[in-house]
Amino acid sequence: MEKKKISSHWWTSPLKTMDRSCATCHTNRDMDELKERVIGIQDKHMEALHKAEDISITSHYYVNKMITSGVTEEKIKQAQEHIRKGQWFWDMVAAESAAGFHNPQGAMDSLRVSIEESNEAINLAIEELTKKGVNLEEVKEEIEKVKKAVYDEKDNFKKKEKAVNSYFPAQQPAPKK
């Protein structure tokens, strides 16, 4: 209706200055209720963002195991395409850095696609690894071990060292054609 210009040169969360950032447009809303709603949206968003991230990480390890187990290049590329698409949708949401504030439904839709694509990579890997006779329980256990090692490492520069091991090597043999 009546457009109002909001300007501030102070870079902070709008929730810290709700009287100037929210109340100028949301004149009919209780600010405490509005703040609770925003925090609820952001909490759900961050939970979904971390879930999508974890599934994406898991999919990377499954594809690593495909490569080291001699799965065909064609199948590896299919799984990698799912990973790339899942990563793309995750990156869009994470890079926005708004915790769902700008477009909560759009962010959740993107995270849903990210999760679906990462799971497609995992499913393809499970199918191919099963054909190769790989012990899937062992794969799951090793993935959880390496993720825990990375999460537990406090030095961000050393996390990379924890992300690889003899089970998930950084240097991998060329896949079979």
Secondary structure, 3 states (H helix, E strand, C coil): CCCCCCCCCCCCCHHHHHHHHCCCCCCCCCHHHHHHHHHHHHHHHHHHHHHHHHHHHHHHHHHHHHHHCCCEHHHHHHHHHHHHHHHHHHHHHHHHCCCCCCCHHHHHHHHHHHHHHHHHHHHHHHHHHHHCCCCHHHHHHHHHHHHHHHHHCCCCCCHHHHHCCCCCCCCCCCCEC
